[in-house]
Every structure is written in structure tokens, then in C-alpha cells.
Amino acid sequence: MPDSGTKSDSTQLGRLLQRDRHAAGMSMEKLATATGLDKGTISRLEQGKIEAPSPQKLQRLAAALGTEVEDYFALAGYFTPHGLPSLGAYLRAKYDAPPALAREIEDYFAWRRERDKSS
């Protein structure tokens, strides 16, 4: 069962889905075919109009886009005991960080981690 999600979370989930779809080079039609979901459902998800998408739909989207479902679950309010969301998804879900800020923090963390490895 999802935690009480907010409109902000569904909007951020929609942005993340759209970003991942574009990164995968997929149109909505292609993603609909790959997931078996209706194109209208994908559109409403990307617009943040579905506040509590089913875990099954999120799993299908993640599989088709080659992404981690935990990122989608975190923004939808679902948490799994065996997986943690990425840092960016966590920052967006917990702190309402805008996607650009979350990406900047992820990039900084990756840079620091690499720098510490080479020290």
C-alpha cells in the first residue's frame, strides 16, 4: 500500500518517467506497445495526473525502460525491503528536491566517491 502521496510526488514521478522514456529513445506509442499499457495511461502518468499508479504498471514501465523500479516506487510511495531508490529519487521523494537539484547532488556524490577511491 502506498504512503499518502502528494501531487508533487506524482508530478515528479511523471517527470522522471518522461526523462527515462526520452533517454531510452522511445515514443509514447513504443512504450505503450512494450508495456501493454494504454498510451493515454502513459500520458496521464507523465503529466502527474495519476497519484497512485499500481506497482504492476510501474514494474512494466521500469522493465521496458531499463530503469530501476525502486526509483518509481519511491515517488509513488511504495517501498520494497530488498531495494532502495537511487539518490535522486530519494531526494525528490523525501525532500521535494527539483529534478535538476537532485541530478546535481547525484553528480557531486559520484565525483566525490571517485575522488575518494583514487586517494
Secondary structure, 3 states (H helix, E strand, C coil): CCCCCCHHHHHHHHHHHHHHHHHCCCCHHHHHHHHCCCHHHHHHHHCCCCCCCCHHHHHHHHHHHCCCHHHHHHHHCCCECCECCCHHHHHHHHHCCCHHHHHHHHHHHHHHHHHHHCC
